[in-house]
Amino acid sequence: MRTLGIITNPTSGSGRGAKWGTEAKAALAAGGHRLIDLSRGSWAASYEAAMRHRRELDALVVVGGDGMAHLGLQVCAERKLPLGIVAAGSGDDIASAVGLPRHDIAAAVARIEDGLRGETVSIDVGKVVGDAIEEPARPRFFGAVLSAGIDAAVASYARSITHPRGPLKYTVATMREIPRFSPYGVRLRVDGKEWTQRCTLVAVANARVFGGGLIVSPGSSVNDGTLELVLAEPMSRLDILRLFPKLRDGSHVSDPRVRFVEAQTVEIAPDPSGAALPPAFADGELVGATPLKVTVAPRALTVLGGRADLGQ
Ligand SMILES: Nc1ncnc2c1ncn2[C@@H]1O[C@H](COP(=O)(O)OP(=O)(O)OP(=O)(O)O)[C@@H](O)[C@H]1O
């Protein structure tokens, strides 16, 4: 018998989170484990409950999408506490990056059981420091991608509105943000080399995918010990709309306006040569305003039942 913390989120997966959370708890309890339910009324309150109880746990299990995996990362990374992920969100980029099943509670719990018997994978995570990182999780870790470009502006507006709900929120936010777009001014310091430029997209990728399967950084892998800076030069609004569909298969790699730079450390700061950068988002969650410093924390997270193919 193991002591497992579990965090569920009723809002995950367009409202299916409560039902899936109940199913996951029942399946884990049937395995004979002692469960401590650390779910609270918000992401921050659940995080704080998990931090208070983490020393009592053999592992933490999160049920939901990337927001919940992002929560689990904060508690488990660099602490040798294994993380179990029951992927039940709209995107599940982190679960996909470690080859875990989606929307299949029995299969996800079976992987957690495999993990408790020793089948685990250790992955890199991004570690973010900065004065404006949102409380309570500082420094902030991420599993998939951190972005402070046009997609972060869309995410930021989507977060500020209550209607419509679900994926439609992002359509509304895109329709609002693209017409207002003007290239951002950014000062970058990448492994000690510094420059300023204007850009459309500035992202730091640990995994290949973000935004529910968009292949923003095809060359990334969550166990290669590096991050990739993804930069897109200034573009017209029409070209941005043309770029987005290319992320579905990663074909933007052949666009000369998009650059990929392998890095251990990336510092992102606003620069007056262009429009103000939006606040950064990572794994779909608000991280906070720039300046931010991102470093790679190699193999800092152990995922139960993760596979070495890592979703490539
Ligand atoms: N207890 C809670 N009550 C309300 N909202 C919560 C709670 N816990 C987390 N949240 C928020 O709910 C949002 C959605 O969660 P989650 O990411 O798990 O699902 P999703 O959006 O369906 O999946 P994905 O992020 O993979 O697309 C997150 O932004 C998270 O901060």
The ligand as a Tripos MOL2 file, in Angstrom:
@<TRIPOS>MOLECULE
LIG
   31    33     1     0     0
SMALL
NO_CHARGES

@<TRIPOS>ATOM
      1 N1        -10.2410   23.2580   -8.2730 N.pl3     1 LIG1
      2 C1        -10.3180   24.0550   -9.3360 C.ar      1 LIG1
      3 N2        -11.4120   24.7840   -9.5790 N.ar      1 LIG1
      4 C2        -11.4930   25.5860  -10.6780 C.ar      1 LIG1
      5 N3        -10.5280   25.7100  -11.6180 N.ar      1 LIG1
      6 C3         -9.4180   25.0180  -11.4120 C.ar      1 LIG1
      7 C4         -9.2550   24.1660  -10.2750 C.ar      1 LIG1
      8 N4         -8.0570   23.5920  -10.3550 N.ar      1 LIG1
      9 C5         -7.4860   24.0750  -11.4900 C.ar      1 LIG1
     10 N5         -8.3000   24.9300  -12.1290 N.ar      1 LIG1
     11 C6         -8.0480   25.6210  -13.4340 C.3       1 LIG1
     12 O1         -8.8120   24.9640  -14.4500 O.3       1 LIG1
     13 C7         -8.1840   25.1940  -15.7290 C.3       1 LIG1
     14 C8         -8.3440   24.0090  -16.6620 C.3       1 LIG1
     15 O2         -7.6830   22.8940  -16.1320 O.3       1 LIG1
     16 P1         -6.9560   21.7700  -16.9880 P.3       1 LIG1
     17 O3         -5.7820   22.3150  -17.6610 O.co2     1 LIG1
     18 O4         -6.7720   20.6370  -16.0720 O.co2     1 LIG1
     19 O5         -8.0290   21.3040  -18.0780 O.3       1 LIG1
     20 P2         -8.2100   21.6430  -19.6000 P.3       1 LIG1
     21 O6         -8.1340   23.1150  -19.8030 O.co2     1 LIG1
     22 O7         -9.4200   20.9270  -20.0430 O.co2     1 LIG1
     23 O8         -6.9770   20.9300  -20.2790 O.3       1 LIG1
     24 P3         -5.7230   21.4440  -21.1490 P.3       1 LIG1
     25 O9         -5.0180   22.4840  -20.3140 O.co2     1 LIG1
     26 O10        -4.8750   20.2200  -21.3470 O.co2     1 LIG1
     27 O11        -6.2770   21.9900  -22.4220 O.co2     1 LIG1
     28 C9         -6.7340   25.5220  -15.4240 C.3       1 LIG1
     29 O12        -6.4500   26.8210  -15.9070 O.3       1 LIG1
     30 C10        -6.6290   25.4890  -13.9140 C.3       1 LIG1
     31 O13        -5.8560   26.5670  -13.4080 O.3       1 LIG1
@<TRIPOS>BOND
     1     1     2 1
     2     2     3 ar
     3     2     7 ar
     4     3     4 ar
     5     4     5 ar
     6     5     6 ar
     7     6     7 ar
     8     6    10 ar
     9     7     8 ar
    10     8     9 ar
    11     9    10 ar
    12    10    11 1
    13    11    12 1
    14    11    30 1
    15    12    13 1
    16    13    14 1
    17    13    28 1
    18    14    15 1
    19    15    16 1
    20    16    17 2
    21    16    18 1
    22    16    19 1
    23    19    20 1
    24    20    21 2
    25    20    22 1
    26    20    23 1
    27    23    24 1
    28    24    25 2
    29    24    26 1
    30    24    27 1
    31    28    29 1
    32    28    30 1
    33    30    31 1
@<TRIPOS>SUBSTRUCTURE
     1 LIG1         1 GROUP 0 **** ****
